Amino acid sequence: MNRLLTRIKTLIQAPKTKQEAVGSWSHWSLFILFGLLCIVPFWGKGLILLALLGLVALINGPMLFVFGMIYTALFSLFPPLALLFSLILLIRETFFFVRNWRFGLLATYFYGMPVLFTLLLTHSPYPIVVTKLILLCLSLLILYALSALVYTRSFNSHGLLWNVISIPYDVLLFLIPKRFSKRFSRQTHLSPARKHFK
């Protein structure tokens, strides 16, 4: 039992060196997921993205709900605190993207290359098997170089895997409120005589 607990502890523990990060299960899971995204056709890519979306929503959804309830309860009592807190979050996110340009490069490559991979396969004059093998080897080498670039800043391969697979969820959260806010805005449902009373 103790051996099992120590094994689980080592699996969950974040890597402390670059060698541990490269040898961790999360690093290789990232490569396997990238390889799957490259090899499968467009409908398979969609299924993988839906599975990632479901996994992240299952984990992040309840936490987001609890955080929203706390946020609403605290800041309904003192509204200027909500403005200050939102400003702090905005500044923090801005610093995150400026500081982590390496992650942005890796994430863009992670989701952009499989689409480019499929387009290159459909328009290649060479045999599909040879093209697929060469493109897969090249894209995995580039992903390895980008992950090594990310590991120069941080060795947390678990966090890298989680942040990469949570991107579709973050994009969905970014897009949904815009679409619904246009559709359900008050001005579209007001009669022409009452529009000036918004």
N, C-alpha and C positions, 0 to 999 in steps of 0.2 A: 504494500500500500504506500509506503514511504517513497519507494522508487517511482511509482506512478505519479505521486504528488510532485516530486522533484522534476520529473520529465515534463509535466504540465507547466510547472513554474518556469522552466527553461524555454518552453515554447512561447509562453506569453511575454516573457521578459524582453524588453527592447534591447537590440544589439548595442554594444558599447564601442566597437571598433569597426573599421571598414571591412575587415575580413569576416567578422561575425555578421555584418549586414549582408554581404554578398553570399554567405553560406546559409542564410536564414530561410525558413519556409516561405515567408512573405515575399522575399525577393524572387524566389523561383515561381511562386504563384502568380506574381505580376507578369513574368515572362510567359508562363503557360497561358494565361488569359489573353495576353497580347497575340501569341501565336494562334490561339483559337479565333480571335477577332480577325486576324489576317486570312486564315484559311477558309472559313465558312463563307457562303454567299450572303447577299444582302439580307435575306429573310433570317438567316442564322445570326447575323450581327444584331438584328432587331430583337430576336429572342434573348440573346445574351445581355443586351442593354436593358430589356424588361426585367430579366432576372436580377441584374445588379440593382436596378431601381427598386424592385420589391424587397431585396435584402436590406438596402440602406433605409428604405422607408419603414421596414419592420423594426429596425434598431433606432433610427433617428426620430421617427414619428412620435412615439410616446414622450421622448425627451423634449421634443419641440413643443408638444402640447403642454407639458408641465412648465417649461420655461415661459410659454405664452401666458399661462394662468398667473404665474408669479409676477411677470412683467406687468400684466394688466392690473392685478391687485395692488401692487406697490405704487404704480404711477397714476392710478386713478385718484389716489389720495393726495399726491403732490405732482401735478403735471409738469412743472419746470424740470423736475428730476428726470422725466422721460426724455425731454429734449437733450439734456446734458448726457444721459446715458446713450442715446442714439448717436450723438456726435462722437462720443468716445468709441463706440463700436465702428463707426465709419472711419475714423482715423486709424484704428487698429487694423481694419481690413485693408485700407490703403497701404499701410506700412507692410502688411503681409505680402501684398502683390508686388510691391517695389522690391522688398527684400528677397522674395522667393521667385525671381525670374527664372531660375533654373527649373523649379517645379512647373511653372507655366509652360516652359519649353517642352518638358517631358510630357505633360498632360496633353498638350496640343498634338504632339507627335503620336502619343498613345491612341488617341481617338481619330486623328486625321489620316495616319498612315494606312490603317485597314481599308478605308474608303479608297484611297489612292491605289492601294494594292489591288483591289478588285477591278478598278478602272484600267489599270495597267495590264491585268490578266485578260480582260475582254478585248483589248486592242493590240495585243502582242502578236507579231507575225511568227514567233517561235512556238515550239510545242508547249502546251500548257504545263506539263509536269516539270520541264526544265525551267521555264519562267517562274513557276511557283516556288521551286526549290531555291533558285538564285535570289529572288526577291525576298523570300522568307529569311534566308541567311543574312542578307544585307540589312534588312530591317531589324533583325534581332541584334546584330552588331551595333547598329546605331542606337537602339534602345539601351544596350549595355553601356555605351559611351555616355548617353544622357543620364542613366542612373548613377554612373560613377561621378558625373558632374554634380548631381544632387547630393551624393554621399560626401562630397568635399565640405558641404555645409553642415549636414546632419547625418548621423548613422542610423536613424530610426526607419528601418525598412517597413516595420508594421504600420507606422503612421503614413508612410508614402503609399503603401498599398491601400489603406483606408481612404486617404484623400483622393487617390486616382479613381477608385471605384465609386466614390460618392459624387463625382462630378455630374453624371446624368441627373441625379436627384437635385443637386443644387441648381442646375440649369432649368429643370422642371419647376422648381419653386420660384425661380426668377421669372419664368414666362407666364405661369398661370395667373397671378394677380393682375398683370397687365391686360390679358385677354378678357378676364371677367370684369375688370373695372370699366372697360369700354362698353361692354355689352349691358351691364347693369347700372350704368351711371344714372343719376337722377334726372339729368337734362333730357335724356332720350325718352323718358316716360312722362314728362310734363307736357301739358297741352301748350300750344303756342301762346295763349293768353297769359299763362302763369310762368313762363320762362324767366321773366325779369324778377321773380320772387324767390329765386333759388336761395 
